[in-house]
Amino acid sequence: MLNLDLRKIYRFAPVALKPAEPLPIGAMYYYECLDCQGIVNSVPHTPAQCPCGNLSGAAGKVEIRDPNRLRVMTGKLK
């Protein structure tokens, strides 16, 4: 698992979601854990996990323990 600080590579902007709207999925969407501030892509192709384990994934799928403890963001290269 690579421990990269994605904030050094991308500029992130929060996404406003409507209540009961499903989480967006795609290469431009990232999830930030509100507990540990770790960032994981919404479709991680390499193993990725936030430090506290709330967000983890690989092979294009992400697992979320507590969806109330995440922020959806878009990321663009700096």
Secondary structure by P-SEA (a helix, b strand, c coil): cccccccccbbbbbbbbcccccccccccbbbbccccccccccccccccccccccccccccbbbbcccccccccccccc
